[in-house]
Amino acid sequence: MKTCLAVDASCLEYANAYSLQKRLVAARQASLIPDVLLLCEHPHVITLGRNGKRVHLLASENLLHEMGVDFFTTDRGGDITYHGPGQIVGYPVLQLAEMRRDLVWYVRQLEEAMIRSSVELGIDAGRLPGKTGVWVPAEGPAREKLAAIGVHVSRWVTSHGFAYNVSTELRYFDLIVPCGIADHKTTSLERLLGRVVKREEVVETITRNFGDVFGRTMRDVSPEELAAMLEQAERLAALPAPASA
């Protein structure tokens, strides 16, 4: 199986993560690095996807400032979502042309990786027809959302990805209409299990299942190792092409 680099960047500002993704995508499009799964956690931030509606932001600019929440518009799919401490955000940079040129398949595979991980961790998770993400049973007919997905693809290389709630402060979702869906609440792994969950356990589980569903051998590398690989790739990309014989 081909290799995918697994990088746990821990806490990363959203703007820095976005810039890093752009660099990774360019290097992957040039086949200068292998596939990458970048995992991180963001300080409080709300992001609006390219198809999102600004009316789904329920908080004023002043309230966001008071609560220490940044706001960004992005080029990912989907509507509006929140990222913050206690949430594992995954940014896969994959060359789908080497797997399957099918964006719907790709989103279903992301769901599958998180569903398998949730089941391993003791949660009855699954899909909700007509909607993306990972869903769990709740009181009444509605289901609650455990993980959200919003992706972007350029020349069949992916960016953006998923957000999986581990110990996320759910009150921050009250600032928005999560993913533009008003009749479903958001939940977290710790709320469902009723116990503290170690982040490292979830990172390991998601990384392993991600490799399984995409047919990749996951290789752990540090953020520093990734930075060095990326810098080398960018130096190579800047070299002039060799003269023809």
DRENPA-3360 file (N, C-alpha, C; in nm, 2 decimals, always signed):
BEGIN
1 = MKTCLAVD = +0.08/-0.12/+0.00/+0.00/+0.00/+0.00/+0.09/+0.13/+0.00 ~ +0.04/+0.23/-0.06/+0.11/+0.36/-0.06/+0.11/+0.42/+0.08 ~ +0.20/+0.51/+0.10/+0.22/+0.57/+0.23/+0.14/+0.70/+0.24 ~ +0.08/+0.73/+0.36/+0.02/+0.86/+0.39/+0.09/+0.91/+0.52 ~ +0.14/+1.03/+0.52/+0.20/+1.09/+0.64/+0.09/+1.13/+0.74 ~ +0.10/+1.09/+0.86/+0.01/+1.13/+0.97/+0.08/+1.23/+1.06 ~ +0.03/+1.35/+1.06/+0.10/+1.46/+1.14/+0.00/+1.51/+1.24 ~ +0.03/+1.50/+1.37/-0.05/+1.56/+1.47/+0.02/+1.70/+1.51;
9 = ASCLEYAN = -0.04/+1.80/+1.46/+0.01/+1.94/+1.49/-0.03/+2.00/+1.62 ~ -0.11/+1.93/+1.69/-0.16/+1.98/+1.82/-0.24/+2.11/+1.79 ~ -0.21/+2.21/+1.87/-0.29/+2.34/+1.86/-0.23/+2.42/+1.74 ~ -0.32/+2.47/+1.65/-0.27/+2.54/+1.54/-0.38/+2.65/+1.50 ~ -0.33/+2.77/+1.49/-0.42/+2.88/+1.45/-0.48/+2.85/+1.31 ~ -0.61/+2.88/+1.30/-0.68/+2.84/+1.17/-0.61/+2.90/+1.05 ~ -0.57/+3.03/+1.06/-0.51/+3.09/+0.94/-0.38/+3.02/+0.91 ~ -0.30/+2.98/+1.01/-0.18/+2.90/+0.98/-0.21/+2.77/+0.92;
17 = AYSLQKRL = -0.31/+2.70/+0.97/-0.35/+2.57/+0.91/-0.39/+2.59/+0.76 ~ -0.47/+2.69/+0.74/-0.51/+2.72/+0.60/-0.39/+2.74/+0.51 ~ -0.30/+2.82/+0.55/-0.18/+2.85/+0.47/-0.10/+2.72/+0.45 ~ -0.08/+2.64/+0.55/-0.01/+2.52/+0.54/-0.08/+2.42/+0.44 ~ -0.21/+2.42/+0.44/-0.28/+2.33/+0.35/-0.25/+2.37/+0.21 ~ -0.25/+2.50/+0.18/-0.22/+2.55/+0.04/-0.08/+2.50/+0.00 ~ +0.02/+2.51/+0.09/+0.15/+2.47/+0.05/+0.15/+2.31/+0.03 ~ +0.08/+2.24/+0.11/+0.08/+2.09/+0.10/+0.01/+2.05/-0.03;
25 = VAARQASL = -0.10/+2.12/-0.06/-0.17/+2.09/-0.19/-0.08/+2.11/-0.31 ~ -0.01/+2.22/-0.31/+0.08/+2.25/-0.43/+0.19/+2.15/-0.44 ~ +0.24/+2.11/-0.33/+0.35/+2.01/-0.33/+0.29/+1.87/-0.37 ~ +0.17/+1.84/-0.33/+0.11/+1.71/-0.37/+0.07/+1.71/-0.51 ~ +0.02/+1.82/-0.56/-0.01/+1.83/-0.71/+0.11/+1.81/-0.79 ~ +0.23/+1.85/-0.74/+0.35/+1.83/-0.82/+0.42/+1.70/-0.79 ~ +0.35/+1.61/-0.71/+0.40/+1.48/-0.67/+0.53/+1.49/-0.60 ~ +0.55/+1.59/-0.52/+0.68/+1.61/-0.45/+0.67/+1.56/-0.31;
33 = IPDVLLLC = +0.55/+1.53/-0.26/+0.53/+1.47/-0.13/+0.42/+1.36/-0.14 ~ +0.42/+1.27/-0.04/+0.31/+1.17/-0.04/+0.18/+1.23/+0.01 ~ +0.08/+1.15/+0.02/-0.05/+1.20/+0.08/-0.02/+1.23/+0.23 ~ -0.10/+1.32/+0.28/-0.08/+1.37/+0.42/-0.22/+1.38/+0.49 ~ -0.22/+1.33/+0.61/-0.33/+1.36/+0.70/-0.28/+1.45/+0.81 ~ -0.32/+1.57/+0.81/-0.28/+1.67/+0.91/-0.40/+1.68/+1.01 ~ -0.36/+1.65/+1.14/-0.46/+1.66/+1.25/-0.42/+1.77/+1.34 ~ -0.52/+1.85/+1.39/-0.48/+1.96/+1.48/-0.61/+2.00/+1.56;
41 = EHPHVITL = -0.59/+2.10/+1.64/-0.70/+2.15/+1.72/-0.68/+2.30/+1.71 ~ -0.80/+2.37/+1.69/-0.79/+2.52/+1.67/-0.84/+2.59/+1.79 ~ -0.78/+2.71/+1.81/-0.85/+2.80/+1.91/-0.99/+2.84/+1.85 ~ -1.07/+2.90/+1.94/-1.21/+2.92/+1.90/-1.22/+3.00/+1.76 ~ -1.29/+2.94/+1.67/-1.30/+3.00/+1.53/-1.43/+2.95/+1.47 ~ -1.50/+3.03/+1.40/-1.61/+3.00/+1.31/-1.57/+3.02/+1.17 ~ -1.60/+2.92/+1.08/-1.57/+2.93/+0.94/-1.70/+2.91/+0.86 ~ -1.70/+2.99/+0.75/-1.82/+2.98/+0.66/-1.77/+2.93/+0.52;
49 = GRNGKRVH = -1.83/+2.82/+0.48/-1.79/+2.76/+0.35/-1.84/+2.84/+0.23 ~ -1.80/+2.80/+0.11/-1.83/+2.88/-0.01/-1.98/+2.87/-0.04 ~ -2.05/+2.77/+0.01/-2.19/+2.77/-0.02/-2.27/+2.81/+0.11 ~ -2.20/+2.86/+0.21/-2.27/+2.89/+0.33/-2.35/+3.02/+0.33 ~ -2.44/+3.04/+0.42/-2.52/+3.16/+0.43/-2.49/+3.24/+0.56 ~ -2.46/+3.36/+0.54/-2.41/+3.45/+0.65/-2.52/+3.46/+0.76 ~ -2.65/+3.44/+0.72/-2.75/+3.45/+0.82/-2.74/+3.33/+0.92 ~ -2.67/+3.23/+0.89/-2.65/+3.12/+0.99/-2.55/+3.15/+1.10;
57 = LLASENLL = -2.49/+3.27/+1.09/-2.41/+3.32/+1.20/-2.50/+3.40/+1.28 ~ -2.52/+3.35/+1.40/-2.63/+3.41/+1.49/-2.57/+3.52/+1.58 ~ -2.44/+3.52/+1.60/-2.37/+3.61/+1.69/-2.32/+3.74/+1.62 ~ -2.33/+3.85/+1.69/-2.28/+3.98/+1.64/-2.12/+3.98/+1.64 ~ -2.07/+4.07/+1.57/-1.92/+4.08/+1.57/-1.87/+4.11/+1.71 ~ -1.94/+4.20/+1.78/-1.90/+4.23/+1.92/-1.91/+4.11/+2.01 ~ -2.01/+4.02/+2.00/-2.02/+3.90/+2.08/-1.90/+3.81/+2.05 ~ -1.87/+3.79/+1.92/-1.76/+3.71/+1.89/-1.63/+3.76/+1.95;
65 = HEMGVDFF = -1.61/+3.89/+1.95/-1.49/+3.95/+2.00/-1.49/+3.92/+2.15 ~ -1.60/+3.94/+2.22/-1.61/+3.92/+2.37/-1.57/+3.78/+2.40 ~ -1.62/+3.68/+2.32/-1.60/+3.54/+2.35/-1.47/+3.49/+2.29 ~ -1.39/+3.57/+2.23/-1.26/+3.53/+2.17/-1.27/+3.43/+2.06 ~ -1.37/+3.46/+1.97/-1.40/+3.37/+1.86/-1.36/+3.44/+1.73 ~ -1.27/+3.39/+1.65/-1.24/+3.44/+1.52/-1.34/+3.40/+1.41 ~ -1.34/+3.47/+1.30/-1.44/+3.43/+1.19/-1.36/+3.44/+1.06 ~ -1.38/+3.33/+0.98/-1.31/+3.32/+0.85/-1.41/+3.27/+0.74;
73 = TTDRGGDI = -1.41/+3.33/+0.62/-1.47/+3.26/+0.51/-1.37/+3.18/+0.44 ~ -1.41/+3.06/+0.38/-1.32/+2.97/+0.33/-1.37/+2.92/+0.19 ~ -1.28/+2.84/+0.12/-1.32/+2.78/-0.01/-1.37/+2.64/+0.00 ~ -1.39/+2.59/+0.13/-1.44/+2.45/+0.14/-1.59/+2.45/+0.11 ~ -1.64/+2.32/+0.09/-1.78/+2.30/+0.07/-1.85/+2.31/+0.21 ~ -1.98/+2.30/+0.20/-2.06/+2.31/+0.33/-2.09/+2.45/+0.37 ~ -2.16/+2.46/+0.48/-2.21/+2.58/+0.53/-2.12/+2.64/+0.64 ~ -2.17/+2.66/+0.76/-2.10/+2.73/+0.87/-2.07/+2.62/+0.98;
81 = TYHGPGQI = -1.96/+2.64/+1.04/-1.92/+2.54/+1.15/-1.83/+2.61/+1.25 ~ -1.82/+2.55/+1.36/-1.73/+2.60/+1.47/-1.62/+2.50/+1.49 ~ -1.50/+2.55/+1.52/-1.38/+2.47/+1.56/-1.33/+2.53/+1.69 ~ -1.28/+2.44/+1.78/-1.23/+2.49/+1.90/-1.16/+2.38/+1.98 ~ -1.11/+2.42/+2.10/-1.04/+2.32/+2.19/-1.13/+2.20/+2.21 ~ -1.07/+2.08/+2.22/-1.14/+1.96/+2.24/-1.19/+1.90/+2.12 ~ -1.16/+1.95/+2.00/-1.21/+1.90/+1.88/-1.09/+1.86/+1.79 ~ -1.10/+1.74/+1.73/-0.99/+1.70/+1.64/-1.03/+1.74/+1.50;
89 = VGYPVLQL = -0.95/+1.82/+1.44/-0.98/+1.86/+1.30/-0.88/+1.79/+1.21 ~ -0.93/+1.73/+1.10/-0.85/+1.66/+1.01/-0.85/+1.72/+0.87 ~ -0.73/+1.74/+0.82/-0.71/+1.80/+0.69/-0.63/+1.70/+0.60 ~ -0.70/+1.61/+0.53/-0.64/+1.52/+0.44/-0.60/+1.59/+0.31 ~ -0.47/+1.57/+0.27/-0.42/+1.62/+0.14/-0.39/+1.50/+0.06 ~ -0.49/+1.45/-0.01/-0.48/+1.32/-0.09/-0.49/+1.35/-0.24 ~ -0.42/+1.27/-0.31/-0.43/+1.27/-0.46/-0.54/+1.17/-0.50 ~ -0.66/+1.21/-0.52/-0.77/+1.12/-0.55/-0.75/+1.06/-0.69;
97 = AEMRRDLV = -0.67/+1.12/-0.77/-0.65/+1.06/-0.91/-0.58/+0.92/-0.89 ~ -0.51/+0.90/-0.78/-0.44/+0.77/-0.76/-0.54/+0.68/-0.68 ~ -0.66/+0.72/-0.65/-0.75/+0.63/-0.58/-0.88/+0.62/-0.66 ~ -0.96/+0.72/-0.66/-1.08/+0.72/-0.73/-1.13/+0.86/-0.75 ~ -1.16/+0.90/-0.87/-1.20/+1.04/-0.91/-1.35/+1.05/-0.88 ~ -1.38/+1.06/-0.75/-1.52/+1.06/-0.72/-1.53/+1.13/-0.58 ~ -1.59/+1.26/-0.58/-1.59/+1.34/-0.46/-1.69/+1.28/-0.36 ~ -1.80/+1.23/-0.41/-1.90/+1.17/-0.32/-1.84/+1.05/-0.25;
105 = WYVRQLEE = -1.77/+0.97/-0.32/-1.71/+0.85/-0.26/-1.61/+0.90/-0.16 ~ -1.53/+1.00/-0.18/-1.44/+1.05/-0.09/-1.50/+1.10/+0.04 ~ -1.61/+1.17/+0.03/-1.68/+1.21/+0.15/-1.74/+1.09/+0.23 ~ -1.79/+0.99/+0.16/-1.84/+0.87/+0.23/-1.73/+0.80/+0.30 ~ -1.61/+0.80/+0.24/-1.49/+0.73/+0.30/-1.45/+0.81/+0.43 ~ -1.45/+0.94/+0.43/-1.43/+1.02/+0.55/-1.53/+0.98/+0.66 ~ -1.65/+0.98/+0.62/-1.76/+0.94/+0.72/-1.73/+0.80/+0.77 ~ -1.69/+0.71/+0.68/-1.67/+0.57/+0.72/-1.55/+0.56/+0.83;
113 = AMIRSSVE = -1.44/+0.63/+0.80/-1.33/+0.63/+0.90/-1.37/+0.68/+1.04 ~ -1.46/+0.78/+1.04/-1.50/+0.83/+1.17/-1.61/+0.74/+1.23 ~ -1.69/+0.68/+1.15/-1.80/+0.59/+1.20/-1.73/+0.47/+1.27 ~ -1.63/+0.41/+1.20/-1.56/+0.30/+1.25/-1.49/+0.33/+1.38 ~ -1.43/+0.45/+1.39/-1.36/+0.50/+1.51/-1.46/+0.52/+1.62 ~ -1.57/+0.57/+1.59/-1.68/+0.60/+1.70/-1.73/+0.47/+1.75 ~ -1.75/+0.37/+1.67/-1.80/+0.24/+1.71/-1.69/+0.17/+1.80 ~ -1.56/+0.18/+1.76/-1.46/+0.13/+1.85/-1.45/+0.19/+1.98;
121 = LGIDAGRL = -1.49/+0.32/+1.99/-1.48/+0.39/+2.11/-1.61/+0.38/+2.19 ~ -1.71/+0.30/+2.14/-1.83/+0.27/+2.22/-1.95/+0.35/+2.18 ~ -1.95/+0.41/+2.06/-2.06/+0.50/+2.02/-2.14/+0.43/+1.91 ~ -2.27/+0.43/+1.91/-2.36/+0.38/+1.80/-2.37/+0.49/+1.70 ~ -2.27/+0.51/+1.61/-2.27/+0.61/+1.52/-2.30/+0.56/+1.38 ~ -2.35/+0.65/+1.29/-2.38/+0.61/+1.16/-2.41/+0.74/+1.07 ~ -2.47/+0.72/+0.96/-2.50/+0.82/+0.86/-2.65/+0.87/+0.88 ~ -2.68/+0.98/+0.83/-2.82/+1.03/+0.82/-2.85/+1.06/+0.67;
129 = PGKTGVWV = -2.95/+0.99/+0.62/-2.97/+1.00/+0.47/-2.99/+1.15/+0.43 ~ -2.92/+1.19/+0.33/-2.94/+1.32/+0.27/-2.85/+1.43/+0.34 ~ -2.77/+1.39/+0.44/-2.68/+1.48/+0.51/-2.55/+1.42/+0.53 ~ -2.44/+1.50/+0.52/-2.31/+1.45/+0.55/-2.27/+1.45/+0.70 ~ -2.16/+1.39/+0.73/-2.12/+1.39/+0.87/-2.14/+1.25/+0.94 ~ -2.12/+1.25/+1.07/-2.14/+1.14/+1.15/-2.25/+1.17/+1.25 ~ -2.34/+1.08/+1.27/-2.46/+1.11/+1.35/-2.48/+1.00/+1.45 ~ -2.55/+1.04/+1.56/-2.57/+0.94/+1.67/-2.72/+0.95/+1.71;
137 = PAEGPARE = -2.77/+0.85/+1.77/-2.91/+0.85/+1.82/-2.92/+0.96/+1.93 ~ -3.04/+1.02/+1.94/-3.07/+1.11/+2.05/-3.22/+1.09/+2.09 ~ -3.26/+1.16/+2.19/-3.40/+1.15/+2.24/-3.49/+1.21/+2.13 ~ -3.60/+1.14/+2.11/-3.69/+1.18/+2.00/-3.64/+1.13/+1.86 ~ -3.71/+1.18/+1.76/-3.68/+1.13/+1.62/-3.55/+1.19/+1.57 ~ -3.50/+1.31/+1.62/-3.38/+1.37/+1.56/-3.26/+1.30/+1.61 ~ -3.16/+1.31/+1.52/-3.02/+1.26/+1.56/-2.93/+1.38/+1.59 ~ -2.82/+1.35/+1.66/-2.73/+1.46/+1.69/-2.60/+1.43/+1.61;
145 = KLAAIGVH = -2.53/+1.54/+1.58/-2.41/+1.54/+1.49/-2.29/+1.53/+1.58 ~ -2.21/+1.43/+1.55/-2.08/+1.41/+1.63/-1.96/+1.46/+1.55 ~ -1.97/+1.46/+1.42/-1.86/+1.51/+1.33/-1.91/+1.57/+1.20 ~ -1.85/+1.68/+1.16/-1.88/+1.75/+1.04/-1.78/+1.73/+0.93 ~ -1.82/+1.75/+0.81/-1.73/+1.74/+0.69/-1.75/+1.86/+0.60 ~ -1.64/+1.91/+0.55/-1.65/+2.02/+0.45/-1.52/+2.01/+0.37 ~ -1.52/+1.98/+0.24/-1.40/+1.96/+0.17/-1.38/+2.05/+0.05 ~ -1.26/+2.05/-0.01/-1.23/+2.12/-0.13/-1.14/+2.03/-0.21;
153 = VSRWVTSH = -1.15/+2.03/-0.34/-1.07/+1.95/-0.43/-1.02/+2.04/-0.55 ~ -0.89/+2.04/-0.57/-0.83/+2.11/-0.68/-0.73/+2.02/-0.75 ~ -0.76/+2.00/-0.88/-0.68/+1.90/-0.97/-0.68/+1.77/-0.89 ~ -0.79/+1.73/-0.83/-0.81/+1.60/-0.77/-0.72/+1.59/-0.64 ~ -0.67/+1.70/-0.59/-0.60/+1.69/-0.46/-0.69/+1.76/-0.36 ~ -0.71/+1.69/-0.25/-0.81/+1.74/-0.15/-0.75/+1.83/-0.04 ~ -0.83/+1.91/+0.02/-0.80/+1.99/+0.13/-0.92/+2.02/+0.22 ~ -0.90/+2.09/+0.33/-1.01/+2.10/+0.43/-1.04/+1.95/+0.48;
161 = GFAYNVST = -1.16/+1.92/+0.53/-1.18/+1.79/+0.57/-1.29/+1.77/+0.68 ~ -1.25/+1.73/+0.80/-1.35/+1.69/+0.90/-1.32/+1.75/+1.03 ~ -1.42/+1.76/+1.12/-1.41/+1.80/+1.26/-1.49/+1.71/+1.35 ~ -1.41/+1.64/+1.44/-1.47/+1.54/+1.52/-1.47/+1.59/+1.67 ~ -1.59/+1.60/+1.73/-1.60/+1.65/+1.86/-1.56/+1.55/+1.97 ~ -1.46/+1.57/+2.04/-1.42/+1.49/+2.15/-1.46/+1.54/+2.29 ~ -1.41/+1.66/+2.32/-1.45/+1.72/+2.45/-1.49/+1.87/+2.42 ~ -1.54/+1.89/+2.30/-1.57/+2.03/+2.26/-1.67/+2.10/+2.35;
169 = ELRYFDLI = -1.65/+2.23/+2.38/-1.75/+2.30/+2.45/-1.87/+2.33/+2.36 ~ -1.98/+2.26/+2.38/-2.09/+2.26/+2.28/-2.16/+2.40/+2.28 ~ -2.15/+2.48/+2.39/-2.22/+2.60/+2.39/-2.18/+2.70/+2.28 ~ -2.06/+2.68/+2.23/-2.01/+2.76/+2.12/-2.09/+2.74/+1.99 ~ -2.15/+2.62/+1.98/-2.24/+2.60/+1.86/-2.36/+2.68/+1.86 ~ -2.40/+2.73/+1.98/-2.52/+2.82/+1.99/-2.50/+2.95/+1.91 ~ -2.37/+2.98/+1.87/-2.34/+3.10/+1.80/-2.38/+3.09/+1.65 ~ -2.41/+2.97/+1.61/-2.43/+2.95/+1.47/-2.55/+2.85/+1.45;
177 = VPCGIADH = -2.59/+2.83/+1.33/-2.68/+2.72/+1.29/-2.59/+2.62/+1.23 ~ -2.54/+2.52/+1.31/-2.44/+2.43/+1.26/-2.47/+2.37/+1.13 ~ -2.38/+2.39/+1.03/-2.39/+2.33/+0.90/-2.52/+2.38/+0.83 ~ -2.59/+2.48/+0.88/-2.71/+2.53/+0.83/-2.83/+2.44/+0.86 ~ -2.82/+2.35/+0.96/-2.92/+2.25/+0.99/-2.98/+2.29/+1.13 ~ -3.10/+2.35/+1.13/-3.15/+2.40/+1.26/-3.21/+2.30/+1.35 ~ -3.26/+2.18/+1.29/-3.33/+2.09/+1.37/-3.25/+1.97/+1.43 ~ -3.12/+1.98/+1.42/-3.03/+1.88/+1.48/-2.93/+1.94/+1.57;
185 = KTTSLERL = -2.91/+1.89/+1.69/-2.81/+1.95/+1.78/-2.67/+1.88/+1.75 ~ -2.57/+1.94/+1.81/-2.43/+1.89/+1.80/-2.40/+1.83/+1.93 ~ -2.32/+1.72/+1.93/-2.28/+1.65/+2.05/-2.13/+1.62/+2.05 ~ -2.08/+1.56/+2.16/-1.94/+1.53/+2.17/-1.92/+1.39/+2.22 ~ -1.80/+1.33/+2.20/-1.77/+1.20/+2.24/-1.78/+1.19/+2.39 ~ -1.73/+1.28/+2.47/-1.73/+1.28/+2.61/-1.87/+1.29/+2.67 ~ -1.95/+1.37/+2.60/-2.09/+1.38/+2.65/-2.17/+1.25/+2.63 ~ -2.14/+1.18/+2.52/-2.21/+1.06/+2.49/-2.16/+0.94/+2.58;
193 = LGRVVKRE = -2.03/+0.94/+2.61/-1.97/+0.83/+2.69/-1.98/+0.86/+2.84 ~ -2.00/+0.99/+2.87/-2.01/+1.02/+3.02/-1.88/+1.01/+3.09 ~ -1.77/+1.02/+3.02/-1.63/+1.01/+3.08/-1.53/+1.09/+3.00 ~ -1.42/+1.11/+3.07/-1.31/+1.18/+3.00/-1.25/+1.09/+2.90 ~ -1.22/+1.14/+2.78/-1.16/+1.07/+2.67/-1.02/+1.13/+2.64 ~ -0.92/+1.05/+2.63/-0.79/+1.10/+2.60/-0.78/+1.13/+2.45 ~ -0.73/+1.25/+2.42/-0.72/+1.29/+2.28/-0.63/+1.20/+2.20 ~ -0.52/+1.15/+2.26/-0.43/+1.06/+2.19/-0.50/+0.93/+2.15;
201 = EVVETITR = -0.59/+0.88/+2.23/-0.66/+0.76/+2.20/-0.75/+0.78/+2.07 ~ -0.81/+0.90/+2.06/-0.90/+0.92/+1.95/-0.81/+0.95/+1.82 ~ -0.70/+1.02/+1.84/-0.61/+1.05/+1.72/-0.56/+0.92/+1.66 ~ -0.52/+0.82/+1.75/-0.47/+0.69/+1.70/-0.58/+0.62/+1.63 ~ -0.70/+0.62/+1.69/-0.81/+0.54/+1.63/-0.85/+0.59/+1.49 ~ -0.86/+0.73/+1.49/-0.90/+0.79/+1.36/-0.80/+0.77/+1.25 ~ -0.67/+0.79/+1.29/-0.56/+0.77/+1.20/-0.56/+0.63/+1.14 ~ -0.57/+0.53/+1.23/-0.57/+0.39/+1.18/-0.68/+0.36/+1.09;
209 = NFGDVFGR = -0.80/+0.40/+1.12/-0.92/+0.37/+1.04/-0.92/+0.45/+0.91 ~ -0.86/+0.57/+0.91/-0.84/+0.65/+0.79/-0.75/+0.57/+0.69 ~ -0.64/+0.52/+0.74/-0.56/+0.44/+0.66/-0.62/+0.32/+0.60 ~ -0.71/+0.25/+0.68/-0.78/+0.13/+0.64/-0.88/+0.16/+0.52 ~ -0.96/+0.27/+0.54/-1.06/+0.29/+0.44/-1.00/+0.35/+0.31 ~ -0.89/+0.42/+0.32/-0.83/+0.47/+0.20/-0.71/+0.38/+0.14 ~ -0.69/+0.27/+0.21/-0.58/+0.18/+0.16/-0.44/+0.24/+0.16 ~ -0.41/+0.31/+0.27/-0.28/+0.37/+0.29/-0.21/+0.32/+0.42;
217 = TMRDVSPE = -0.08/+0.31/+0.41/+0.00/+0.28/+0.53/+0.03/+0.41/+0.59 ~ -0.02/+0.43/+0.72/+0.00/+0.56/+0.78/+0.14/+0.56/+0.85 ~ +0.21/+0.67/+0.83/+0.34/+0.68/+0.89/+0.35/+0.81/+0.97 ~ +0.36/+0.80/+1.10/+0.37/+0.91/+1.19/+0.49/+1.00/+1.16 ~ +0.47/+1.13/+1.14/+0.59/+1.22/+1.13/+0.55/+1.34/+1.22 ~ +0.65/+1.41/+1.27/+0.63/+1.52/+1.35/+0.61/+1.65/+1.26 ~ +0.55/+1.75/+1.32/+0.53/+1.88/+1.24/+0.66/+1.93/+1.19 ~ +0.77/+1.91/+1.27/+0.90/+1.96/+1.22/+0.95/+1.88/+1.10;
225 = ELAAMLEQ = +0.93/+1.75/+1.10/+0.97/+1.66/+0.99/+0.89/+1.70/+0.87 ~ +0.76/+1.73/+0.89/+0.67/+1.77/+0.77/+0.72/+1.90/+0.72 ~ +0.76/+1.99/+0.80/+0.80/+2.12/+0.76/+0.93/+2.11/+0.67 ~ +1.02/+2.02/+0.72/+1.15/+2.00/+0.65/+1.12/+1.94/+0.51 ~ +1.03/+1.84/+0.50/+0.99/+1.78/+0.38/+0.93/+1.88/+0.28 ~ +0.84/+1.96/+0.34/+0.78/+2.06/+0.25/+0.87/+2.16/+0.20 ~ +0.97/+2.21/+0.28/+1.07/+2.31/+0.24/+1.15/+2.25/+0.13 ~ +1.19/+2.12/+0.14/+1.27/+2.05/+0.04/+1.19/+2.04/-0.09;
233 = AERLAALP = +1.06/+2.01/-0.08/+0.98/+2.00/-0.20/+0.97/+2.13/-0.27 ~ +0.95/+2.24/-0.19/+0.94/+2.37/-0.25/+1.07/+2.42/-0.32 ~ +1.18/+2.38/-0.26/+1.31/+2.41/-0.32/+1.33/+2.33/-0.46 ~ +1.28/+2.21/-0.46/+1.29/+2.13/-0.58/+1.20/+2.19/-0.69 ~ +1.08/+2.23/-0.64/+0.98/+2.29/-0.74/+1.04/+2.42/-0.80 ~ +1.13/+2.49/-0.73/+1.18/+2.61/-0.78/+1.30/+2.59/-0.87 ~ +1.35/+2.47/-0.88/+1.46/+2.45/-0.97/+1.42/+2.45/-1.11 ~ +1.50/+2.50/-1.20/+1.47/+2.50/-1.35/+1.47/+2.36/-1.40;
241 = APASA = +1.38/+2.33/-1.50/+1.38/+2.20/-1.56/+1.51/+2.17/-1.63 ~ +1.56/+2.04/-1.62/+1.68/+2.01/-1.69/+1.67/+2.02/-1.84 ~ +1.78/+2.06/-1.90/+1.78/+2.08/-2.05/+1.75/+1.94/-2.12 ~ +1.69/+1.95/-2.23/+1.66/+1.82/-2.31/+1.79/+1.78/-2.37 ~ +1.81/+1.65/-2.38/+1.93/+1.59/-2.44/+1.93/+1.62/-2.59;
% end
